[in-house]
Amino acid sequence: MLRICEMLALFCGILLVCQAAIAPTRMEPHFWEREMYDRPPIHKRWTDFRKRAWTDFKRSVDAYPGPGPWADF
């Protein structure tokens, strides 16, 4: 029984040392992967674009008193 515990302790120690040696080394992603990970997801970008476009439209409407330049449409 003691021999099994020693083997298990040795195995856990080796595993811990290997994980500690591997964990800090992080491979740098390729430039296209980095660009893909840095950008927010597409639905977030699309939502931000729609919010910004709607805000810009409301500001342009508020800038013109009266019917505005789009009254012909």
N, CA, C and O atoms as a Maestro MAE file, in Angstrom:
{
 s_m_m2io_version
 :::
 2.0.0
}

f_m_ct {
 s_m_title
 :::
 protein
 m_atom[292] {
  # First column is atom index #
  i_m_mmod_type
  r_m_x_coord
  r_m_y_coord
  r_m_z_coord
  i_m_residue_number
  s_m_chain_name
  s_m_pdb_residue_name
  s_m_pdb_atom_name
  i_m_atomic_number
  :::
  1 25 0.826 -1.201 0.000 1 A "MET " " N  " 7
  2 3 0.000 0.000 0.000 1 A "MET " " CA " 6
  3 2 0.868 1.262 0.000 1 A "MET " " C  " 6
  4 15 0.567 2.238 -0.686 1 A "MET " " O  " 8
  5 25 1.936 1.220 0.774 2 A "LEU " " N  " 7
  6 3 2.830 2.369 0.834 2 A "LEU " " CA " 6
  7 2 3.486 2.620 -0.521 2 A "LEU " " C  " 6
  8 15 3.693 3.765 -0.922 2 A "LEU " " O  " 8
  9 25 3.804 1.548 -1.207 3 A "ARG " " N  " 7
  10 3 4.439 1.685 -2.524 3 A "ARG " " CA " 6
  11 2 3.491 2.370 -3.511 3 A "ARG " " C  " 6
  12 15 3.930 3.187 -4.321 3 A "ARG " " O  " 8
  13 25 2.204 2.047 -3.452 4 A "ILE " " N  " 7
  14 3 1.223 2.669 -4.344 4 A "ILE " " CA " 6
  15 2 1.100 4.159 -4.028 4 A "ILE " " C  " 6
  16 15 1.012 4.981 -4.940 4 A "ILE " " O  " 8
  17 25 1.094 4.506 -2.749 5 A "CYS " " N  " 7
  18 3 1.009 5.919 -2.360 5 A "CYS " " CA " 6
  19 2 2.249 6.690 -2.812 5 A "CYS " " C  " 6
  20 15 2.155 7.835 -3.253 5 A "CYS " " O  " 8
  21 25 3.423 6.039 -2.695 6 A "GLU " " N  " 7
  22 3 4.643 6.695 -3.159 6 A "GLU " " CA " 6
  23 2 4.599 6.934 -4.663 6 A "GLU " " C  " 6
  24 15 4.980 8.003 -5.139 6 A "GLU " " O  " 8
  25 25 4.140 5.949 -5.397 7 A "MET " " N  " 7
  26 3 4.047 6.088 -6.855 7 A "MET " " CA " 6
  27 2 3.043 7.181 -7.236 7 A "MET " " C  " 6
  28 15 3.279 7.968 -8.153 7 A "MET " " O  " 8
  29 25 1.931 7.212 -6.520 8 A "LEU " " N  " 7
  30 3 0.919 8.234 -6.789 8 A "LEU " " CA " 6
  31 2 1.452 9.628 -6.467 8 A "LEU " " C  " 6
  32 15 1.214 10.574 -7.218 8 A "LEU " " O  " 8
  33 25 2.169 9.755 -5.359 9 A "ALA " " N  " 7
  34 3 2.755 11.045 -4.991 9 A "ALA " " CA " 6
  35 2 3.802 11.470 -6.016 9 A "ALA " " C  " 6
  36 15 3.868 12.641 -6.389 9 A "ALA " " O  " 8
  37 25 4.615 10.527 -6.469 10 A "LEU " " N  " 7
  38 3 5.618 10.833 -7.482 10 A "LEU " " CA " 6
  39 2 4.957 11.273 -8.785 10 A "LEU " " C  " 6
  40 15 5.387 12.238 -9.418 10 A "LEU " " O  " 8
  41 25 3.908 10.556 -9.174 11 A "PHE " " N  " 7
  42 3 3.197 10.907 -10.399 11 A "PHE " " CA " 6
  43 2 2.586 12.306 -10.293 11 A "PHE " " C  " 6
  44 15 2.681 13.102 -11.228 11 A "PHE " " O  " 8
  45 25 1.961 12.600 -9.152 12 A "CYS " " N  " 7
  46 3 1.362 13.929 -8.971 12 A "CYS " " CA " 6
  47 2 2.432 15.017 -8.962 12 A "CYS " " C  " 6
  48 15 2.218 16.106 -9.494 12 A "CYS " " O  " 8
  49 25 3.575 14.724 -8.363 13 A "GLY " " N  " 7
  50 3 4.659 15.695 -8.353 13 A "GLY " " CA " 6
  51 2 5.189 15.972 -9.744 13 A "GLY " " C  " 6
  52 15 5.422 17.124 -10.111 13 A "GLY " " O  " 8
  53 25 5.381 14.916 -10.519 14 A "ILE " " N  " 7
  54 3 5.851 15.090 -11.902 14 A "ILE " " CA " 6
  55 2 4.820 15.865 -12.716 14 A "ILE " " C  " 6
  56 15 5.172 16.749 -13.498 14 A "ILE " " O  " 8
  57 25 3.564 15.533 -12.530 15 A "LEU " " N  " 7
  58 3 2.504 16.231 -13.251 15 A "LEU " " CA " 6
  59 2 2.473 17.709 -12.884 15 A "LEU " " C  " 6
  60 15 2.307 18.561 -13.756 15 A "LEU " " O  " 8
  61 25 2.630 18.014 -11.612 16 A "LEU " " N  " 7
  62 3 2.624 19.400 -11.154 16 A "LEU " " CA " 6
  63 2 3.801 20.173 -11.738 16 A "LEU " " C  " 6
  64 15 3.645 21.311 -12.180 16 A "LEU " " O  " 8
  65 25 4.981 19.550 -11.739 17 A "VAL " " N  " 7
  66 3 6.164 20.213 -12.288 17 A "VAL " " CA " 6
  67 2 5.997 20.443 -13.786 17 A "VAL " " C  " 6
  68 15 6.342 21.512 -14.292 17 A "VAL " " O  " 8
  69 25 5.475 19.455 -14.493 18 A "CYS " " N  " 7
  70 3 5.280 19.604 -15.942 18 A "CYS " " CA " 6
  71 2 4.273 20.706 -16.246 18 A "CYS " " C  " 6
  72 15 4.482 21.504 -17.160 18 A "CYS " " O  " 8
  73 25 3.196 20.755 -15.498 19 A "GLN " " N  " 7
  74 3 2.201 21.800 -15.730 19 A "GLN " " CA " 6
  75 2 2.776 23.175 -15.423 19 A "GLN " " C  " 6
  76 15 2.504 24.138 -16.140 19 A "GLN " " O  " 8
  77 25 3.567 23.271 -14.364 20 A "ALA " " N  " 7
  78 3 4.166 24.555 -14.008 20 A "ALA " " CA " 6
  79 2 5.166 24.999 -15.069 20 A "ALA " " C  " 6
  80 15 5.341 26.195 -15.302 20 A "ALA " " O  " 8
  81 25 5.820 24.033 -15.710 21 A "ALA " " N  " 7
  82 3 6.793 24.386 -16.740 21 A "ALA " " CA " 6
  83 2 6.105 24.775 -18.041 21 A "ALA " " C  " 6
  84 15 6.612 25.622 -18.777 21 A "ALA " " O  " 8
  85 25 4.961 24.170 -18.334 22 A "ILE " " N  " 7
  86 3 4.294 24.416 -19.613 22 A "ILE " " CA " 6
  87 2 3.383 25.639 -19.541 22 A "ILE " " C  " 6
  88 15 3.264 26.378 -20.518 22 A "ILE " " O  " 8
  89 25 2.741 25.860 -18.399 23 A "ALA " " N  " 7
  90 3 1.692 26.872 -18.299 23 A "ALA " " CA " 6
  91 2 2.138 28.289 -18.672 23 A "ALA " " C  " 6
  92 15 1.417 28.957 -19.414 23 A "ALA " " O  " 8
  93 25 3.295 28.787 -18.195 24 A "PRO " " N  " 7
  94 3 3.614 30.187 -18.508 24 A "PRO " " CA " 6
  95 2 3.971 30.435 -19.963 24 A "PRO " " C  " 6
  96 15 3.873 31.569 -20.431 24 A "PRO " " O  " 8
  97 25 4.377 29.414 -20.682 25 A "THR " " N  " 7
  98 3 4.791 29.626 -22.072 25 A "THR " " CA " 6
  99 2 3.549 29.628 -22.953 25 A "THR " " C  " 6
  100 15 2.949 28.584 -23.206 25 A "THR " " O  " 8
  101 25 3.178 30.810 -23.414 26 A "ARG " " N  " 7
  102 3 1.998 30.945 -24.269 26 A "ARG " " CA " 6
  103 2 2.468 31.274 -25.677 26 A "ARG " " C  " 6
  104 15 3.238 32.211 -25.887 26 A "ARG " " O  " 8
  105 25 1.998 30.494 -26.631 27 A "MET " " N  " 7
  106 3 2.389 30.755 -28.007 27 A "MET " " CA " 6
  107 2 1.698 32.014 -28.508 27 A "MET " " C  " 6
  108 15 0.508 32.221 -28.267 27 A "MET " " O  " 8
  109 25 2.443 32.837 -29.195 28 A "GLU " " N  " 7
  110 3 1.861 34.051 -29.773 28 A "GLU " " CA " 6
  111 2 1.008 33.649 -30.976 28 A "GLU " " C  " 6
  112 15 1.493 32.932 -31.852 28 A "GLU " " O  " 8
  113 25 -0.242 34.089 -31.042 29 A "PRO " " N  " 7
  114 3 -1.068 33.703 -32.193 29 A "PRO " " CA " 6
  115 2 -0.602 34.402 -33.466 29 A "PRO " " C  " 6
  116 15 0.090 35.418 -33.418 29 A "PRO " " O  " 8
  117 25 -0.987 33.848 -34.582 30 A "HIS " " N  " 7
  118 3 -0.678 34.480 -35.854 30 A "HIS " " CA " 6
  119 2 -1.407 35.806 -35.956 30 A "HIS " " C  " 6
  120 15 -2.353 36.055 -35.208 30 A "HIS " " O  " 8
  121 25 -0.980 36.654 -36.867 31 A "PHE " " N  " 7
  122 3 -1.542 38.001 -36.910 31 A "PHE " " CA " 6
  123 2 -3.024 37.979 -37.264 31 A "PHE " " C  " 6
  124 15 -3.789 38.821 -36.793 31 A "PHE " " O  " 8
  125 25 -3.440 37.003 -38.108 32 A "TRP " " N  " 7
  126 3 -4.872 36.978 -38.436 32 A "TRP " " CA " 6
  127 2 -5.696 36.458 -37.256 32 A "TRP " " C  " 6
  128 15 -6.837 36.879 -37.062 32 A "TRP " " O  " 8
  129 25 -5.124 35.550 -36.473 33 A "GLU " " N  " 7
  130 3 -5.829 35.092 -35.275 33 A "GLU " " CA " 6
  131 2 -5.903 36.205 -34.236 33 A "GLU " " C  " 6
  132 15 -6.926 36.370 -33.572 33 A "GLU " " O  " 8
  133 25 -4.820 36.967 -34.094 34 A "ARG " " N  " 7
  134 3 -4.807 38.047 -33.121 34 A "ARG " " CA " 6
  135 2 -5.862 39.088 -33.483 34 A "ARG " " C  " 6
  136 15 -6.583 39.578 -32.613 34 A "ARG " " O  " 8
  137 25 -5.949 39.420 -34.758 35 A "GLU " " N  " 7
  138 3 -6.948 40.393 -35.190 35 A "GLU " " CA " 6
  139 2 -8.354 39.862 -34.934 35 A "GLU " " C  " 6
  140 15 -9.248 40.610 -34.537 35 A "GLU " " O  " 8
  141 25 -8.540 38.568 -35.165 36 A "MET " " N  " 7
  142 3 -9.858 37.976 -34.977 36 A "MET " " CA " 6
  143 2 -10.235 37.968 -33.495 36 A "MET " " C  " 6
  144 15 -11.395 38.193 -33.148 36 A "MET " " O  " 8
  145 25 -9.256 37.709 -32.618 37 A "TYR " " N  " 7
  146 3 -9.566 37.638 -31.193 37 A "TYR " " CA " 6
  147 2 -9.702 39.024 -30.577 37 A "TYR " " C  " 6
  148 15 -10.444 39.189 -29.608 37 A "TYR " " O  " 8
  149 25 -9.009 40.019 -31.109 38 A "ASP " " N  " 7
  150 3 -9.082 41.364 -30.539 38 A "ASP " " CA " 6
  151 2 -10.418 42.027 -30.828 38 A "ASP " " C  " 6
  152 15 -10.884 42.855 -30.045 38 A "ASP " " O  " 8
  153 25 -11.038 41.667 -31.951 39 A "ARG " " N  " 7
  154 3 -12.291 42.320 -32.323 39 A "ARG " " CA " 6
  155 2 -13.449 41.679 -31.579 39 A "ARG " " C  " 6
  156 15 -13.430 40.476 -31.319 39 A "ARG " " O  " 8
  157 25 -14.460 42.471 -31.233 40 A "PRO " " N  " 7
  158 3 -15.639 41.865 -30.599 40 A "PRO " " CA " 6
  159 2 -16.407 41.014 -31.594 40 A "PRO " " C  " 6
  160 15 -16.173 41.129 -32.798 40 A "PRO " " O  " 8
  161 25 -17.307 40.173 -31.137 41 A "PRO " " N  " 7
  162 3 -18.075 39.323 -32.057 41 A "PRO " " CA " 6
  163 2 -18.889 40.147 -33.046 41 A "PRO " " C  " 6
  164 15 -19.158 41.325 -32.812 41 A "PRO " " O  " 8
  165 25 -19.275 39.527 -34.142 42 A "ILE " " N  " 7
  166 3 -19.926 40.253 -35.239 42 A "ILE " " CA " 6
  167 2 -21.253 40.843 -34.792 42 A "ILE " " C  " 6
  168 15 -21.603 41.944 -35.217 42 A "ILE " " O  " 8
  169 25 -22.009 40.136 -33.938 43 A "HIS " " N  " 7
  170 3 -23.303 40.686 -33.530 43 A "HIS " " CA " 6
  171 2 -23.099 41.908 -32.636 43 A "HIS " " C  " 6
  172 15 -23.924 42.822 -32.640 43 A "HIS " " O  " 8
  173 25 -22.010 41.932 -31.872 44 A "LYS " " N  " 7
  174 3 -21.716 43.107 -31.051 44 A "LYS " " CA " 6
  175 2 -21.325 44.277 -31.941 44 A "LYS " " C  " 6
  176 15 -21.765 45.403 -31.712 44 A "LYS " " O  " 8
  177 25 -20.500 44.020 -32.961 45 A "ARG " " N  " 7
  178 3 -20.112 45.100 -33.869 45 A "ARG " " CA " 6
  179 2 -21.328 45.637 -34.605 45 A "ARG " " C  " 6
  180 15 -21.460 46.849 -34.775 45 A "ARG " " O  " 8
  181 25 -22.226 44.749 -35.048 46 A "TRP " " N  " 7
  182 3 -23.395 45.181 -35.797 46 A "TRP " " CA " 6
  183 2 -24.323 46.001 -34.912 46 A "TRP " " C  " 6
  184 15 -24.884 47.001 -35.360 46 A "TRP " " O  " 8
  185 25 -24.489 45.585 -33.656 47 A "THR " " N  " 7
  186 3 -25.330 46.342 -32.733 47 A "THR " " CA " 6
  187 2 -24.737 47.722 -32.486 47 A "THR " " C  " 6
  188 15 -25.462 48.717 -32.470 47 A "THR " " O  " 8
  189 25 -23.429 47.786 -32.293 48 A "ASP " " N  " 7
  190 3 -22.789 49.089 -32.086 48 A "ASP " " CA " 6
  191 2 -22.975 49.979 -33.301 48 A "ASP " " C  " 6
  192 15 -23.227 51.176 -33.166 48 A "ASP " " O  " 8
  193 25 -22.850 49.395 -34.491 49 A "PHE " " N  " 7
  194 3 -23.022 50.183 -35.706 49 A "PHE " " CA " 6
  195 2 -24.443 50.730 -35.807 49 A "PHE " " C  " 6
  196 15 -24.644 51.898 -36.139 49 A "PHE " " O  " 8
  197 25 -25.437 49.869 -35.517 50 A "ARG " " N  " 7
  198 3 -26.823 50.334 -35.591 50 A "ARG " " CA " 6
  199 2 -27.099 51.425 -34.571 50 A "ARG " " C  " 6
  200 15 -27.771 52.406 -34.887 50 A "ARG " " O  " 8
  201 25 -26.595 51.272 -33.361 51 A "LYS " " N  " 7
  202 3 -26.788 52.315 -32.344 51 A "LYS " " CA " 6
  203 2 -26.150 53.626 -32.786 51 A "LYS " " C  " 6
  204 15 -26.751 54.693 -32.657 51 A "LYS " " O  " 8
  205 25 -24.930 53.539 -33.305 52 A "ARG " " N  " 7
  206 3 -24.236 54.746 -33.728 52 A "ARG " " CA " 6
  207 2 -24.950 55.403 -34.904 52 A "ARG " " C  " 6
  208 15 -25.075 56.626 -34.954 52 A "ARG " " O  " 8
  209 25 -25.417 54.593 -35.848 53 A "ALA " " N  " 7
  210 3 -26.111 55.150 -37.009 53 A "ALA " " CA " 6
  211 2 -27.416 55.815 -36.587 53 A "ALA " " C  " 6
  212 15 -27.746 56.895 -37.078 53 A "ALA " " O  " 8
  213 25 -28.156 55.187 -35.689 54 A "TRP " " N  " 7
  214 3 -29.420 55.765 -35.230 54 A "TRP " " CA " 6
  215 2 -29.171 57.056 -34.452 54 A "TRP " " C  " 6
  216 15 -29.925 58.019 -34.595 54 A "TRP " " O  " 8
  217 25 -28.120 57.083 -33.632 55 A "THR " " N  " 7
  218 3 -27.787 58.298 -32.890 55 A "THR " " CA " 6
  219 2 -27.395 59.413 -33.845 55 A "THR " " C  " 6
  220 15 -27.816 60.557 -33.672 55 A "THR " " O  " 8
  221 25 -26.592 59.089 -34.853 56 A "ASP " " N  " 7
  222 3 -26.203 60.110 -35.829 56 A "ASP " " CA " 6
  223 2 -27.413 60.627 -36.587 56 A "ASP " " C  " 6
  224 15 -27.508 61.823 -36.864 56 A "ASP " " O  " 8
  225 25 -28.334 59.740 -36.925 57 A "PHE " " N  " 7
  226 3 -29.530 60.169 -37.648 57 A "PHE " " CA " 6
  227 2 -30.377 61.100 -36.777 57 A "PHE " " C  " 6
  228 15 -30.857 62.129 -37.253 57 A "PHE " " O  " 8
  229 25 -30.559 60.745 -35.517 58 A "LYS " " N  " 7
  230 3 -31.343 61.600 -34.626 58 A "LYS " " CA " 6
  231 2 -30.680 62.959 -34.449 58 A "LYS " " C  " 6
  232 15 -31.363 63.983 -34.405 58 A "LYS " " O  " 8
  233 25 -29.357 62.975 -34.348 59 A "ARG " " N  " 7
  234 3 -28.656 64.258 -34.227 59 A "ARG " " CA " 6
  235 2 -28.843 65.101 -35.482 59 A "ARG " " C  " 6
  236 15 -29.028 66.315 -35.399 59 A "ARG " " O  " 8
  237 25 -28.794 64.459 -36.638 60 A "SER " " N  " 7
  238 3 -28.963 65.229 -37.872 60 A "SER " " CA " 6
  239 2 -30.393 65.746 -37.994 60 A "SER " " C  " 6
  240 15 -30.613 66.832 -38.530 60 A "SER " " O  " 8
  241 25 -31.363 64.981 -37.504 61 A "VAL " " N  " 7
  242 3 -32.752 65.449 -37.527 61 A "VAL " " CA " 6
  243 2 -32.912 66.637 -36.595 61 A "VAL " " C  " 6
  244 15 -33.575 67.616 -36.938 61 A "VAL " " O  " 8
  245 25 -32.308 66.554 -35.421 62 A "ASP " " N  " 7
  246 3 -32.424 67.653 -34.461 62 A "ASP " " CA " 6
  247 2 -31.683 68.893 -34.921 62 A "ASP " " C  " 6
  248 15 -32.000 70.001 -34.487 62 A "ASP " " O  " 8
  249 25 -30.703 68.724 -35.791 63 A "ALA " " N  " 7
  250 3 -29.919 69.872 -36.241 63 A "ALA " " CA " 6
  251 2 -30.726 70.772 -37.172 63 A "ALA " " C  " 6
  252 15 -30.472 71.975 -37.225 63 A "ALA " " O  " 8
  253 25 -31.694 70.219 -37.910 64 A "TYR " " N  " 7
  254 3 -32.488 71.003 -38.856 64 A "TYR " " CA " 6
  255 2 -33.875 71.260 -38.265 64 A "TYR " " C  " 6
  256 15 -34.621 70.307 -38.034 64 A "TYR " " O  " 8
  257 25 -34.239 72.515 -38.015 65 A "PRO " " N  " 7
  258 3 -35.627 72.769 -37.608 65 A "PRO " " CA " 6
  259 2 -36.554 72.657 -38.816 65 A "PRO " " C  " 6
  260 15 -36.171 73.023 -39.927 65 A "PRO " " O  " 8
  261 25 -37.730 72.169 -38.612 66 A "GLY " " N  " 7
  262 3 -38.667 72.046 -39.724 66 A "GLY " " CA " 6
  263 2 -38.528 70.707 -40.418 66 A "GLY " " C  " 6
  264 15 -37.999 69.754 -39.846 66 A "GLY " " O  " 8
  265 25 -39.010 70.636 -41.668 67 A "PRO " " N  " 7
  266 3 -39.029 69.342 -42.361 67 A "PRO " " CA " 6
  267 2 -37.635 68.799 -42.683 67 A "PRO " " C  " 6
  268 15 -37.448 67.584 -42.734 67 A "PRO " " O  " 8
  269 25 -36.670 69.668 -42.897 68 A "GLY " " N  " 7
  270 3 -35.325 69.197 -43.165 68 A "GLY " " CA " 6
  271 2 -35.101 68.911 -44.641 68 A "GLY " " C  " 6
  272 15 -36.035 69.004 -45.439 68 A "GLY " " O  " 8
  273 25 -33.890 68.569 -45.009 69 A "PRO " " N  " 7
  274 3 -33.557 68.382 -46.426 69 A "PRO " " CA " 6
  275 2 -34.142 67.112 -47.022 69 A "PRO " " C  " 6
  276 15 -34.111 66.957 -48.243 69 A "PRO " " O  " 8
  277 25 -34.678 66.190 -46.215 70 A "TRP " " N  " 7
  278 3 -35.221 64.946 -46.742 70 A "TRP " " CA " 6
  279 2 -36.735 65.004 -46.885 70 A "TRP " " C  " 6
  280 15 -37.382 63.959 -46.949 70 A "TRP " " O  " 8
  281 25 -37.313 66.198 -46.938 71 A "ALA " " N  " 7
  282 3 -38.767 66.318 -47.063 71 A "ALA " " CA " 6
  283 2 -39.248 65.851 -48.436 71 A "ALA " " C  " 6
  284 15 -40.431 65.552 -48.597 71 A "ALA " " O  " 8
  285 25 -38.363 65.783 -49.427 72 A "ASP " " N  " 7
  286 3 -38.778 65.375 -50.774 72 A "ASP " " CA " 6
  287 2 -39.040 63.886 -50.853 72 A "ASP " " C  " 6
  288 15 -39.740 63.441 -51.763 72 A "ASP " " O  " 8
  289 25 -38.504 63.103 -49.933 73 A "PHE " " N  " 7
  290 3 -38.634 61.644 -50.041 73 A "PHE " " CA " 6
  291 2 -39.981 61.174 -49.571 73 A "PHE " " C  " 6
  292 15 -40.258 59.975 -49.594 73 A "PHE " " O  " 8
  :::
 }
 m_bond[291] {
  # First column is bond index #
  i_m_from
  i_m_to
  i_m_order
  :::
  1 1 2 1
  2 2 3 1
  3 3 4 2
  4 3 5 1
  5 5 6 1
  6 6 7 1
  7 7 8 2
  8 7 9 1
  9 9 10 1
  10 10 11 1
  11 11 12 2
  12 11 13 1
  13 13 14 1
  14 14 15 1
  15 15 16 2
  16 15 17 1
  17 17 18 1
  18 18 19 1
  19 19 20 2
  20 19 21 1
  21 21 22 1
  22 22 23 1
  23 23 24 2
  24 23 25 1
  25 25 26 1
  26 26 27 1
  27 27 28 2
  28 27 29 1
  29 29 30 1
  30 30 31 1
  31 31 32 2
  32 31 33 1
  33 33 34 1
  34 34 35 1
  35 35 36 2
  36 35 37 1
  37 37 38 1
  38 38 39 1
  39 39 40 2
  40 39 41 1
  41 41 42 1
  42 42 43 1
  43 43 44 2
  44 43 45 1
  45 45 46 1
  46 46 47 1
  47 47 48 2
  48 47 49 1
  49 49 50 1
  50 50 51 1
  51 51 52 2
  52 51 53 1
  53 53 54 1
  54 54 55 1
  55 55 56 2
  56 55 57 1
  57 57 58 1
  58 58 59 1
  59 59 60 2
  60 59 61 1
  61 61 62 1
  62 62 63 1
  63 63 64 2
  64 63 65 1
  65 65 66 1
  66 66 67 1
  67 67 68 2
  68 67 69 1
  69 69 70 1
  70 70 71 1
  71 71 72 2
  72 71 73 1
  73 73 74 1
  74 74 75 1
  75 75 76 2
  76 75 77 1
  77 77 78 1
  78 78 79 1
  79 79 80 2
  80 79 81 1
  81 81 82 1
  82 82 83 1
  83 83 84 2
  84 83 85 1
  85 85 86 1
  86 86 87 1
  87 87 88 2
  88 87 89 1
  89 89 90 1
  90 90 91 1
  91 91 92 2
  92 91 93 1
  93 93 94 1
  94 94 95 1
  95 95 96 2
  96 95 97 1
  97 97 98 1
  98 98 99 1
  99 99 100 2
  100 99 101 1
  101 101 102 1
  102 102 103 1
  103 103 104 2
  104 103 105 1
  105 105 106 1
  106 106 107 1
  107 107 108 2
  108 107 109 1
  109 109 110 1
  110 110 111 1
  111 111 112 2
  112 111 113 1
  113 113 114 1
  114 114 115 1
  115 115 116 2
  116 115 117 1
  117 117 118 1
  118 118 119 1
  119 119 120 2
  120 119 121 1
  121 121 122 1
  122 122 123 1
  123 123 124 2
  124 123 125 1
  125 125 126 1
  126 126 127 1
  127 127 128 2
  128 127 129 1
  129 129 130 1
  130 130 131 1
  131 131 132 2
  132 131 133 1
  133 133 134 1
  134 134 135 1
  135 135 136 2
  136 135 137 1
  137 137 138 1
  138 138 139 1
  139 139 140 2
  140 139 141 1
  141 141 142 1
  142 142 143 1
  143 143 144 2
  144 143 145 1
  145 145 146 1
  146 146 147 1
  147 147 148 2
  148 147 149 1
  149 149 150 1
  150 150 151 1
  151 151 152 2
  152 151 153 1
  153 153 154 1
  154 154 155 1
  155 155 156 2
  156 155 157 1
  157 157 158 1
  158 158 159 1
  159 159 160 2
  160 159 161 1
  161 161 162 1
  162 162 163 1
  163 163 164 2
  164 163 165 1
  165 165 166 1
  166 166 167 1
  167 167 168 2
  168 167 169 1
  169 169 170 1
  170 170 171 1
  171 171 172 2
  172 171 173 1
  173 173 174 1
  174 174 175 1
  175 175 176 2
  176 175 177 1
  177 177 178 1
  178 178 179 1
  179 179 180 2
  180 179 181 1
  181 181 182 1
  182 182 183 1
  183 183 184 2
  184 183 185 1
  185 185 186 1
  186 186 187 1
  187 187 188 2
  188 187 189 1
  189 189 190 1
  190 190 191 1
  191 191 192 2
  192 191 193 1
  193 193 194 1
  194 194 195 1
  195 195 196 2
  196 195 197 1
  197 197 198 1
  198 198 199 1
  199 199 200 2
  200 199 201 1
  201 201 202 1
  202 202 203 1
  203 203 204 2
  204 203 205 1
  205 205 206 1
  206 206 207 1
  207 207 208 2
  208 207 209 1
  209 209 210 1
  210 210 211 1
  211 211 212 2
  212 211 213 1
  213 213 214 1
  214 214 215 1
  215 215 216 2
  216 215 217 1
  217 217 218 1
  218 218 219 1
  219 219 220 2
  220 219 221 1
  221 221 222 1
  222 222 223 1
  223 223 224 2
  224 223 225 1
  225 225 226 1
  226 226 227 1
  227 227 228 2
  228 227 229 1
  229 229 230 1
  230 230 231 1
  231 231 232 2
  232 231 233 1
  233 233 234 1
  234 234 235 1
  235 235 236 2
  236 235 237 1
  237 237 238 1
  238 238 239 1
  239 239 240 2
  240 239 241 1
  241 241 242 1
  242 242 243 1
  243 243 244 2
  244 243 245 1
  245 245 246 1
  246 246 247 1
  247 247 248 2
  248 247 249 1
  249 249 250 1
  250 250 251 1
  251 251 252 2
  252 251 253 1
  253 253 254 1
  254 254 255 1
  255 255 256 2
  256 255 257 1
  257 257 258 1
  258 258 259 1
  259 259 260 2
  260 259 261 1
  261 261 262 1
  262 262 263 1
  263 263 264 2
  264 263 265 1
  265 265 266 1
  266 266 267 1
  267 267 268 2
  268 267 269 1
  269 269 270 1
  270 270 271 1
  271 271 272 2
  272 271 273 1
  273 273 274 1
  274 274 275 1
  275 275 276 2
  276 275 277 1
  277 277 278 1
  278 278 279 1
  279 279 280 2
  280 279 281 1
  281 281 282 1
  282 282 283 1
  283 283 284 2
  284 283 285 1
  285 285 286 1
  286 286 287 1
  287 287 288 2
  288 287 289 1
  289 289 290 1
  290 290 291 1
  291 291 292 2
  :::
 }
}
